[in-house]
């Protein structure tokens, strides 16, 4: 192990090795010859320190972190494309079928028809990977002419798109993999197996759910919302296909009957009284709503690691106080009650109405 050294310290140590009867003052030939070397050595110490930290998973980043985790079979999850529901209408608002592979745009984002769900209803795959495909809603415009098509609408998210895995998420997954070995259908095995699937943000595993050999896995979507029925069906089919439960035809071990379920939502309506300075309620309404929304999103992100979530009035009021122009807040009610809201084991909070009185 070494310590990073400054150029001055290195130069002083170098000069100390020179006999005292030789001129070592600043500006002397010897001083001017050693100073550049000391600066280069100092830079080398800095680079050694950087590379030393890149050799450990807890301090590495970027490509070096990915290479380190790959040694243990933990690879960085790439960005994935969003899968959305699309509805296509002809004259008289009648649902009509459209060609498979046809392309439609909304703003800068383009979606391709992937598979038919029902008459005039299709799953659409975003051509751009990442969360960008989860955002827009509304009217779709065909890239090429589609006969009989009058209008098209982009609907709910079926499988959320995900951005490339961050360093923090990769590091956490790597440490879990190393410190909590996954084997033969234990809890860690299910968490790693299902948690790495597209569209899954987290899960809770309930072993011996309905007796020996039964397992229940409750999942939350990667956009921290209630997962769609299509996503649940996809995970169920991959893990333990319905109709062949326990046979080992999915990823679950032979003898394990696995049920995949999605989290349930609990609507949280907020009513509060604020004291404002220099602004009106209408000017801060959107910012207060966004602050509360951010708090609830953080709660949903922690769901998989909590026995049950508690929406706390104090933290909501703290979030409101971060909004410029709000100098005090009091009398906050959650769903009409002046108490913290404790959710069920598999419930997540979704923001409903926000009523502000000044």
KEPA-602398 format. One line per field, with one value per residue (C-alpha): residue number from 1; x, y, z. Coordinates in nm, 4 decimals, m for minus. Layout:
num = (NUM:...)
x = (X:...)
y = (Y:...)
z = (Z:...)
***
This chain:
num = (1:2:3:4:5:6:7:8:9:10:11:12:13:14:15:16:17:18:19:20:21:22:23:24:25:26:27:28:29:30:31:32:33:34:35:36:37:38:39:40:41:42:43:44:45:46:47:48:49:50:51:52:53:54:55:56:57:58:59:60:61:62:63:64:65:66:67:68:69:70:71:72:73:74:75:76:77:78:79:80:81:82:83:84:85:86:87:88:89:90:91:92:93:94:95:96:97:98:99:100:101:102:103:104:105:106:107:108:109:110:111:112:113:114:115:116:117:118:119:120:121:122:123:124:125:126:127:128:129:130:131:132:133:134:135:136:137:138:139:140:141:142:143:144:145:146:147:148:149:150:151:152:153:154:155:156:157:158:159:160:161:162:163:164:165:166:167:168:169:170:171:172:173:174:175:176:177:178:179:180:181:182:183:184:185:186:187:188:189:190:191:192:193:194:195:196:197:198:199:200:201:202:203:204:205:206:207:208:209:210:211:212:213:214:215:216:217:218:219:220:221:222:223:224:225:226:227:228:229:230:231:232:233:234:235:236:237:238:239:240:241:242:243:244:245:246:247:248:249:250:251:252:253:254:255:256:257:258:259:260:261:262:263:264:265:266:267:268:269:270:271:272:273:274:275:276:277:278:279:280:281:282:283:284:285:286:287:288:289:290:291:292:293:294:295:296:297:298:299:300:301:302:303:304:305:306:307:308:309:310:311:312:313:314:315:316:317:318:319:320:321:322:323:324:325:326:327:328:329:330:331:332:333:334:335:336:337:338:339:340:341:342:343:344:345:346:347:348:349:350:351:352:353:354:355:356:357:358)
x = (0.0000:0.1238:0.0267:m0.0273:0.2524:0.2713:0.5511:0.6899:0.7192:0.8837:1.1290:1.2176:1.2921:1.5033:1.7074:1.7634:1.9603:2.2062:2.5244:2.5081:2.8136:2.6215:2.4022:2.0398:1.8741:1.5767:1.7112:2.0247:2.1114:2.0361:1.7016:1.5883:1.6895:1.5015:1.1817:1.0339:1.1084:0.9340:0.6260:0.6123:0.6471:0.3617:0.1437:0.2407:0.1306:m0.2078:m0.2533:m0.1452:m0.4073:m0.6784:m0.5853:m0.5573:m0.9177:m1.0353:m0.9115:m1.1771:m1.5502:m1.6464:m1.4456:m1.4335:m1.6610:m1.7591:m1.5858:m1.3486:m1.6393:m1.8137:m1.4956:m1.4536:m1.8124:m1.8007:m1.5333:m1.8118:m2.0707:m2.2478:m2.2743:m2.4093:m2.7725:m2.8069:m3.0777:m3.4035:m3.6923:m4.0352:m4.3350:m4.6590:m5.0220:m5.1483:m5.5068:m5.5942:m5.9251:m6.0985:m6.4138:m6.6746:m6.4155:m6.4137:m6.1025:m5.9226:m5.6199:m5.2959:m4.9927:m4.7388:m4.4105:m4.5747:m4.4153:m4.5705:m4.4258:m4.5119:m4.2782:m3.9253:m4.0067:m4.0975:m4.2836:m4.3143:m4.6148:m4.4901:m4.7856:m5.1644:m5.3488:m5.7001:m5.8870:m5.7199:m5.5115:m5.1384:m4.8209:m4.5741:m4.1991:m4.0108:m3.7224:m3.5189:m3.4001:m3.4307:m3.6971:m3.7697:m4.0217:m4.2213:m4.2977:m4.5239:m4.8984:m5.1443:m5.1897:m4.9592:m4.8766:m4.8037:m4.4610:m4.6092:m4.9648:m5.1911:m5.5201:m5.8429:m5.6555:m5.8160:m5.6336:m5.4024:m5.3400:m5.0429:m5.1670:m5.0407:m4.6930:m4.6861:m4.3165:m4.1240:m3.8065:m3.4962:m3.1801:m2.8422:m2.7738:m2.5986:m2.2718:m2.4528:m2.7092:m2.4442:m2.2284:m2.5227:m2.6168:m2.2554:m2.2220:m2.5521:m2.4294:m2.1037:m2.2362:m2.5713:m2.5054:m2.8002:m2.8549:m3.1265:m3.4314:m3.3432:m3.4727:m3.1549:m3.1909:m3.5407:m3.4384:m3.1475:m3.3369:m3.6508:m3.4867:m3.2709:m3.5696:m3.6749:m3.9296:m3.8803:m3.7694:m3.7771:m3.9564:m4.0449:m4.0225:m4.2608:m4.1379:m4.3752:m4.6550:m4.9273:m4.7346:m4.4165:m4.2919:m4.5048:m4.3458:m4.5027:m4.3052:m4.4582:m4.2958:m4.2909:m4.2282:m3.8969:m4.0710:m4.1865:m4.5505:m4.7971:m4.6821:m4.9117:m5.0905:m4.8718:m4.5539:m4.6850:m4.7764:m4.4327:m4.2522:m4.4878:m4.4227:m4.0467:m4.0311:m4.3042:m4.5485:m4.9152:m5.0378:m4.6922:m4.6354:m4.3680:m4.2431:m3.9230:m4.0196:m3.9517:m3.6547:m3.7854:m3.6458:m3.8473:m4.1093:m4.1420:m4.4870:m4.4338:m4.7000:m4.6035:m4.8127:m4.7885:m4.7942:m5.1258:m5.1648:m5.3000:m5.4149:m5.2921:m5.4966:m5.3218:m5.4845:m5.2644:m5.2463:m4.9488:m4.8190:m4.6825:m4.4538:m4.4608:m4.6463:m5.0002:m5.1380:m5.1745:m4.8064:m4.6808:m4.9438:m4.7429:m4.4172:m4.5768:m4.7380:m4.4005:m4.2295:m4.4873:m4.4659:m4.0887:m4.1255:m4.3762:m4.1523:m3.8625:m4.0926:m4.1869:m3.8205:m3.7639:m4.0646:m3.8670:m3.6484:m3.9273:m4.1766:m4.4406:m4.4352:m4.5494:m4.6425:m4.5412:m4.7023:m4.3789:m4.1855:m4.4582:m4.4543:m4.0749:m4.0984:m4.3496:m4.1183:m3.8488:m4.0687:m3.9617:m4.2267:m4.3570:m4.2550:m4.4757:m4.7078:m4.9561:m5.2714:m5.1776:m5.4277:m5.3712:m5.6934:m5.8814:m5.6948:m5.4260:m5.2238:m4.9423:m5.0719:m4.9490:m4.9805:m5.0259:m4.7261:m4.7599:m4.9041:m4.7311:m4.8509:m4.9711:m5.0504:m5.4152:m5.5377:m5.3380:m5.5519:m5.3718:m5.5202:m5.3314)
y = (0.0000:0.3500:0.7073:0.9688:1.2261:1.5851:1.7060:1.9288:1.6358:1.4162:1.6905:1.7566:1.3885:1.3733:1.6777:1.5315:1.2493:1.4943:1.5776:1.9106:2.0599:2.0717:2.3729:2.2630:2.6037:2.6861:2.7915:2.5821:2.3321:2.0372:2.1799:2.2569:1.9071:1.7259:1.9382:1.8043:1.4471:1.5093:1.6438:1.3332:1.1053:1.2883:1.2347:0.8674:0.8341:0.9855:0.7432:0.4496:0.5481:0.5663:0.2273:0.0751:0.1767:0.0454:m0.3005:m0.3423:m0.3784:m0.1361:0.1505:0.0602:0.2224:0.1974:m0.0616:m0.1656:m0.2454:m0.4454:m0.6443:m0.7137:m0.8368:m1.0410:m1.2585:m1.3903:m1.4219:m1.0952:m0.8915:m0.5395:m0.5438:m0.3653:m0.1132:m0.2730:m0.1556:m0.0668:m0.2739:m0.0762:m0.1386:0.0256:0.0623:0.1254:0.2635:0.2920:0.4840:0.5121:0.4433:0.0757:m0.1202:m0.2517:m0.4733:m0.3286:m0.4948:m0.6613:m0.4688:m0.1376:0.1635:0.4582:0.7685:0.9933:1.2896:1.1618:0.8054:0.5279:0.2046:m0.1105:m0.3446:m0.6689:m0.8987:m0.9008:m0.8976:m0.8691:m0.7016:m0.3652:m0.4053:m0.4801:m0.4843:m0.2274:m0.2389:0.0893:0.1181:0.3191:0.1325:0.2750:0.4466:0.6935:0.4436:0.4479:0.8184:0.9334:0.8727:0.9814:0.9832:0.7776:0.8780:0.6059:0.6255:0.4769:0.4745:0.2157:0.1482:0.2261:0.3610:0.6773:0.7115:0.5209:0.5564:0.4591:0.3073:0.1472:0.0096:m0.3692:m0.4219:m0.1144:m0.0249:0.0063:0.2135:0.0434:m0.0776:0.1826:0.1225:0.1338:m0.1266:m0.3524:m0.3287:m0.4152:m0.7127:m0.8330:m0.8123:m0.9976:m1.2652:m1.3114:m1.2833:m1.4604:m1.7614:m1.8627:m2.2370:m2.4875:m2.2677:m2.0936:m1.7403:m1.5822:m1.7950:m1.6640:m1.3059:m1.3229:m1.5209:m1.3062:m0.9788:m0.9894:m1.0245:m0.7375:m0.5095:m0.6290:m0.3723:m0.5911:m0.8780:m1.0506:m1.4281:m1.6265:m1.9871:m2.2659:m2.0293:m2.2933:m2.5885:m2.7656:m2.7039:m2.3913:m2.0515:m1.7111:m1.4275:m1.0809:m0.8394:m0.4666:m0.3246:m0.1580:0.1805:0.1242:0.0773:m0.2119:m0.4629:m0.5287:m0.8619:m0.9210:m0.8818:m1.1150:m1.3764:m1.3464:m1.4031:m1.6864:m1.8626:m1.8265:m1.9392:m2.2039:m2.2298:m2.2571:m2.6097:m2.7580:m2.6331:m2.8166:m3.0147:m2.8160:m2.6944:m2.3391:m2.1979:m2.3128:m2.6403:m2.9617:m2.9865:m2.6130:m2.4781:m2.1056:m1.8364:m1.4962:m1.2035:m0.8273:m0.5673:m0.3976:m0.0207:0.1978:0.5431:0.8174:1.1380:1.4277:1.7332:1.9922:2.3524:2.5660:2.9107:3.0819:3.3770:3.5674:3.2969:3.1667:2.8147:2.7846:2.8725:2.6015:2.3308:2.1475:2.1689:2.0394:1.7541:1.6669:1.6718:1.4331:1.2156:1.1909:1.0820:0.8108:0.6935:0.6537:0.4507:0.2223:0.1711:0.0413:m0.1935:m0.5111:m0.4553:m0.3627:m0.5892:m0.3229:0.0411:0.3299:0.6634:0.9146:1.2556:1.4071:1.3084:1.4389:1.7699:1.7714:1.7230:2.0080:2.2397:2.1964:2.3838:2.7514:2.9847:2.7394:2.8547:2.6305:2.3304:2.1818:1.9760:1.7208:1.4415:1.1125:0.9689:1.1940:1.0850:1.2643:0.9440:0.7725:0.5311:0.1734:m0.0398:m0.4125:m0.6369:m0.6281:m0.2785:0.0256:0.3882:0.5759:0.9451:1.0430:1.3978:1.6741:1.9443:2.2536:2.5205:2.8419)
z = (0.0000:m0.0749:m0.0098:m0.2766:m0.2540:m0.3761:m0.6025:m0.3229:m0.0817:m0.3432:m0.4440:m0.0810:m0.0278:m0.3438:m0.2442:0.1023:m0.0603:m0.2176:m0.0173:0.1692:m0.0067:m0.3377:m0.4197:m0.3801:m0.3663:m0.5878:m0.9265:m0.8992:m1.1728:m0.9448:m0.8245:m1.1808:m1.2931:m1.0168:m1.0094:m1.3380:m1.2299:m0.8976:m1.0807:m1.2997:m0.9980:m0.8243:m1.1320:m1.1317:m0.7689:m0.8608:m1.1493:m0.9325:m0.6751:m0.9428:m1.0865:m0.7398:m0.6643:m1.0022:m0.9053:m0.6325:m0.6902:m0.4122:m0.5650:m0.9366:m1.1929:m1.5563:m1.7709:m1.4928:m1.2598:m1.5330:m1.5992:m1.2284:m1.1794:m1.5008:m1.3403:m1.1153:m1.3906:m1.3076:m1.6265:m1.6624:m1.7771:m2.1133:m2.1933:m2.3076:m2.5236:m2.3919:m2.5031:m2.5209:m2.6066:m2.9251:m3.0467:m3.4118:m3.5327:m3.8676:m3.9556:m3.6832:m3.4128:m3.5069:m3.4097:m3.7173:m3.7766:m3.9106:m4.0721:m3.8477:m3.8586:m3.9483:m3.7775:m3.5945:m3.4335:m3.1424:m3.1169:m3.1694:m3.0627:m3.3077:m3.2279:m3.4359:m3.4328:m3.2751:m3.2037:m3.2076:m2.8745:m3.0156:m3.2984:m3.3471:m3.0318:m3.0639:m2.8618:m2.9934:m2.9416:m2.9095:m3.1544:m2.9030:m2.5956:m2.2463:m2.0398:m2.3193:m2.4568:m2.1313:m2.1360:m2.4200:m2.4430:m2.7082:m3.0828:m3.3065:m3.6632:m3.9233:m4.0862:m4.4062:m4.5370:m4.3709:m4.5557:m4.3653:m4.0630:m3.9234:m3.5917:m3.3606:m2.9902:m2.7754:m2.4511:m2.1339:m2.0750:m2.1021:m2.0335:m1.9161:m2.1018:m1.8873:m1.9185:m1.8985:m1.5460:m1.3329:m1.1506:m0.8143:m0.9196:m1.0734:m0.7617:m0.5361:m0.7512:m0.7564:m0.3778:m0.3366:m0.5763:m0.3862:m0.0303:m0.0763:m0.3003:m0.5188:m0.5442:m0.6246:m0.5807:m0.2548:m0.1942:m0.3328:m0.6472:m0.7192:m0.6460:m0.8873:m1.1492:m1.1658:m1.0688:m1.3825:m1.6183:m1.8437:m1.6850:m1.3265:m1.0680:m0.7562:m0.5890:m0.2645:m0.2348:m0.0117:0.0236:0.1365:0.0446:0.0367:0.1698:0.0733:m0.2786:m0.3340:m0.3864:m0.4424:m0.5987:m0.5944:m0.8389:m0.9070:m1.2545:m1.3325:m1.3580:m0.9970:m1.0912:m1.0778:m1.3442:m1.6381:m1.6847:m1.9910:m1.7856:m1.5139:m1.7770:m1.9372:m1.6064:m1.5100:m1.8403:m1.8070:m1.4448:m1.4139:m1.7070:m1.6178:m1.6942:m1.6390:m1.2862:m1.0927:m1.3922:m1.4374:m1.7840:m1.6717:m1.4855:m1.1473:m1.0093:m1.0534:m0.7805:m0.7234:m0.8013:m0.8468:m0.8552:m0.9958:m0.8748:m0.9075:m0.6328:m0.5604:m0.5542:m0.2760:m0.3796:m0.1473:m0.1460:0.0267:0.1806:0.3472:0.4674:0.3716:0.4514:0.1433:0.0848:m0.2425:m0.4354:m0.4785:m0.4465:m0.8229:m0.8665:m0.6287:m0.6882:m0.9551:m0.7563:m0.4363:m0.6281:m0.7848:m0.4430:m0.2965:m0.6066:m0.5690:m0.2054:m0.2987:m0.5842:m0.3412:m0.1169:m0.4055:m0.4898:m0.1352:m0.1377:m0.2099:0.0972:0.3407:0.5157:0.4490:0.3461:0.5645:0.4083:0.6732:0.7139:0.8495:0.5380:0.3074:0.4926:0.4715:0.0940:0.0666:0.2622:m0.0032:m0.2529:m0.2891:m0.1536:0.1078:0.4559:0.6684:0.6398:0.8859:0.9175:0.6527:0.5993:0.4166:0.2758:0.5161:0.8316:1.0322:1.0676:0.8843:0.6231:0.6706:0.3585:0.3245:0.2630:m0.1144:m0.1609:m0.3050:m0.2802:m0.5873:m0.5642:m0.6051:m0.5504:m0.3843:m0.2219:m0.0954:0.1281:0.1992)
***
